[in-house]
């Protein structure tokens, strides 16, 4: 799918894995345009102490101490610091590193830490929880900077431990949530993965239900009961997010954007966007600040 993005910086990770401190990242940023950027890799920002904001797609989060922010490939984010000398850690890894040295994409999806069609909230940790996470990050940093044999296997092991621990803390923070049974969890996971892969091609609930050999009604009931959002709304939310990304950060015409999102009829796309957002697509684009 060809994209013509001009109001963002495309951030490419030349190596499968990288570790940097937040202070190092800030130094690097002084040599680059201060623009939102789209990554081709996963990013974890673990803040120990910093002030500012972190915008991920169209949601702005305040930077908080002892908080982790998770960014997936293709998401657009922008970090703004209001005080110098941030303390924290930035872990960057490509999907191929994850598969070779840590775990499979499906296992990462099960962790529910990174964006998968719905919002992945930052995680704020207690001092005790940070005391568990920081030695894992230190292990990642030391192995990355070493020249020891099997260093990347060791980095992958530290990364897996770090993400697993984040998942445990996230689960502990949600102890009041109703647990899914195994079958419902599998349906939701499969549906989310399918939407992320096919949203620009499939727009109807039955098209996703067919992929799991379910009826559209059953799929909708499961998604609604477990996420609070109907399957149709879930699909539409993903389409709207991509439309907003392209409207704000590309110079594609409305017709080209509609086509990229699977709409042959620009009028149909315009009606869909206005019904969803309460504003015409052209008006949204005019009001969006690059």
C-alpha positions in Angstrom: 0.0 0.0 0.0 1.7 3.2 -1.1 1.7 6.1 1.3 2.8 9.7 0.8 3.5 11.0 4.3 5.1 14.4 4.5 4.1 15.8 7.9 5.8 13.1 9.9 9.2 11.6 10.1 9.6 7.9 9.2 11.7 6.3 11.9 13.6 3.2 10.7 15.5 1.0 13.1 18.6 -0.1 11.2 19.4 -2.9 13.6 17.1 -5.6 15.0 17.4 -4.2 18.6 18.5 -1.0 20.3 18.7 0.3 23.8 19.0 4.0 24.7 18.5 6.2 27.7 15.9 8.9 27.4 18.7 11.5 27.7 20.5 9.9 24.7 17.3 10.0 22.7 16.9 13.7 23.4 20.4 14.4 22.2 19.7 12.5 18.9 16.5 14.4 18.5 18.3 17.8 18.4 19.6 16.8 15.0 16.3 15.8 13.6 13.1 17.7 12.7 10.7 17.9 15.7 7.9 16.1 14.0 5.6 13.2 15.0 7.1 10.0 13.6 5.9 6.6 12.4 8.1 3.6 13.5 8.7 0.4 11.7 9.5 -1.2 15.1 8.2 -1.7 18.6 9.1 0.9 21.2 8.9 0.8 25.0 9.6 4.0 26.9 10.1 3.4 30.6 10.1 6.8 32.4 11.7 7.1 35.8 11.4 10.9 36.0 10.3 13.3 33.3 7.8 16.0 32.5 5.9 16.6 29.3 3.5 14.8 27.0 3.5 11.7 24.8 1.0 11.8 21.9 0.3 8.4 20.4 -1.9 8.6 17.3 -4.5 11.2 18.4 -4.4 10.6 22.1 -2.2 12.7 24.4 -0.8 11.3 27.6 1.0 13.2 30.3 4.5 11.9 31.0 4.4 10.4 34.5 7.2 9.0 36.7 7.5 5.3 36.9 5.4 4.7 33.8 5.8 2.6 30.7 4.5 3.7 27.2 4.2 1.1 24.5 4.2 1.9 20.8 3.6 -0.5 18.0 4.9 -0.4 14.4 2.8 1.9 12.2 1.6 4.0 15.1 2.5 7.7 15.0 3.8 9.3 18.2 5.5 12.4 19.4 7.3 13.0 22.7 7.4 16.5 24.1 9.6 17.3 27.1 9.0 20.4 29.2 12.0 19.9 31.5 15.6 18.9 30.7 17.5 15.9 31.9 14.8 13.1 31.7 15.6 9.8 33.4 14.3 6.8 31.7 15.0 4.0 29.2 14.0 3.4 25.6 13.8 -0.1 24.2 13.4 -0.6 20.5 13.1 -3.9 18.6 11.9 -5.1 15.2 9.4 -7.9 14.8 12.2 -10.1 13.4 14.3 -9.8 16.6 11.3 -10.7 18.7 10.6 -13.9 16.6 14.3 -15.0 16.6 15.3 -14.3 20.2 12.2 -13.9 22.4 8.8 -15.1 21.4 6.2 -15.3 18.6 3.9 -12.5 17.5 0.9 -14.4 18.9 2.6 -14.5 22.3 3.2 -10.8 22.2 -0.4 -10.2 21.3 -1.5 -12.3 24.3 0.3 -9.9 26.5 -2.1 -7.1 25.6 0.6 -4.4 26.0 0.9 -3.0 22.5 -1.7 -1.5 20.2 -3.9 -4.1 18.5 -6.9 -2.1 17.1 -7.8 -0.7 20.5 -6.0 1.6 22.8 -2.9 0.3 24.7 -2.8 2.4 27.9 0.4 3.4 29.6 1.2 1.4 32.7 2.2 3.2 35.9 4.1 1.2 38.5 4.6 1.4 42.2 8.1 1.9 43.7 8.2 -1.8 44.5 7.3 -2.7 41.0 9.9 -0.4 39.5 12.5 -2.1 41.8 11.7 -5.3 40.0 11.6 -3.9 36.4 14.8 -1.8 36.6 17.3 -4.7 37.1 15.7 -6.3 34.0 16.3 -3.1 32.0 19.8 -3.0 33.4 20.4 -6.5 32.1 19.1 -5.5 28.7 21.4 -2.4 28.6 24.5 -4.3 29.8 24.1 -7.1 27.4 23.4 -4.8 24.5 26.6 -2.9 25.2 28.7 -6.1 25.7 30.6 -8.2 23.2 29.9 -11.5 25.0 29.0 -14.7 23.1 25.3 -15.2 22.5 24.6 -11.6 23.5 21.4 -11.3 21.5 20.0 -14.5 23.0 20.7 -13.0 26.4 19.1 -9.7 25.3 16.0 -11.6 24.1 15.8 -13.4 27.4 16.0 -10.1 29.4 13.4 -8.5 27.1 11.0 -11.5 27.5 11.3 -11.3 31.3 10.7 -7.5 31.2 7.6 -7.8 29.1 6.3 -10.7 31.0 6.7 -8.7 34.3 4.9 -5.7 32.7 2.1 -8.1 31.8 1.9 -9.4 35.3 1.7 -5.9 36.8 -1.0 -5.0 34.2 -3.0 -8.1 35.1 -2.7 -7.2 38.8 -4.0 -3.7 38.2 -7.1 -5.3 36.5 -8.0 -7.8 39.2 -11.6 -6.7 39.2 -12.0 -7.3 35.5 -14.1 -10.4 34.5 -11.8 -13.0 33.1 -12.5 -14.5 29.6 -13.1 -18.1 29.1 -10.5 -19.7 26.7 -12.8 -19.8 23.7 -14.0 -16.2 24.0 -10.4 -15.0 24.5 -9.4 -16.9 21.3 -12.2 -15.3 19.3 -11.4 -11.8 20.5 -7.7 -12.3 19.8 -8.3 -13.7 16.3 -10.8 -10.9 15.5 -8.4 -8.1 16.6 -5.5 -9.6 14.6 -7.8 -9.9 11.6 -9.0 -6.3 11.8 -5.5 -5.0 12.0 -4.5 -7.0 9.0 -7.6 -6.6 6.8 -9.4 -3.4 7.9 -8.6 -1.7 4.6 -10.2 -4.7 2.7 -13.0 -6.0 4.9 -15.6 -3.7 6.4 -18.4 -6.0 7.4 -18.8 -8.2 10.5 -19.7 -11.3 8.5 -16.4 -11.1 6.6 -14.5 -11.4 9.9 -17.0 -14.0 11.3 -16.4 -16.2 8.2 -12.7 -16.3 8.9 -13.5 -18.0 12.3 -16.4 -20.0 10.9 -18.8 -18.1 13.2 -22.1 -16.4 12.6 -21.9 -12.6 12.5 -24.3 -12.4 15.5 -22.2 -14.7 17.6 -19.0 -12.8 16.8 -20.7 -9.5 17.6 -22.0 -10.9 21.0 -18.6 -12.1 22.0 -16.8 -8.9 21.0 -19.4 -6.7 22.7 -19.5 -8.6 25.9 -15.7 -8.8 26.2 -14.6 -5.4 24.9 -17.7 -3.2 25.5 -17.7 -2.3 21.8 -19.6 -4.0 19.0 -17.7 -5.8 16.3 -19.0 -3.2 13.8 -17.9 -0.3 15.9 -14.5 -1.9 16.4 -13.9 -2.2 12.6 -15.2 1.3 12.0 -12.9 2.7 14.8 -9.9 1.2 13.1 -10.9 2.7 9.7 -11.5 6.1 11.2 -8.1 6.0 12.9 -6.3 5.3 9.7 -8.3 7.9 7.8 -7.3 10.5 10.4 -3.7 9.5 10.2 -3.7 9.9 6.4 -5.7 13.1 6.6 -3.3 14.7 9.0 0.1 13.3 7.9 -0.2 12.7 4.2 -0.8 14.7 1.0 -3.0 12.0 -0.5 -6.3 13.3 -1.9 -9.5 12.3 -0.3 -10.2 10.0 -3.2 -6.8 8.3 -2.8 -7.4 7.9 1.0 -10.8 6.4 0.4 -9.3 4.0 -2.1 -6.5 3.0 0.3 -9.2 2.2 2.9 -11.2 0.0 0.5 -13.8 2.5 -0.7 -14.3 2.7 -4.4 -16.9 5.5 -3.9 -15.6 8.7 -2.4 -19.2 9.7 -1.4 -19.7 6.4 0.5 -16.4 7.0 2.4 -17.4 10.7 3.1 -20.8 9.6 4.5 -19.1 7.0 6.7 -16.6 9.4 8.1 -19.2 12.1 8.9 -21.6 9.7 10.5 -18.8 8.4 12.7 -17.1 11.6 13.6 -19.9 14.2 13.2 -17.7 16.3 10.9 -17.0 16.1 7.2 -13.7 14.5 6.2 -12.7 17.7 4.3 -13.4 19.8 7.3 -11.5 17.5 9.6 -8.5 17.8 7.3 -8.7 21.6 7.1 -8.7 21.8 10.9 -5.9 19.3 11.4 -2.6 21.0 12.2 0.3 19.3 10.5 
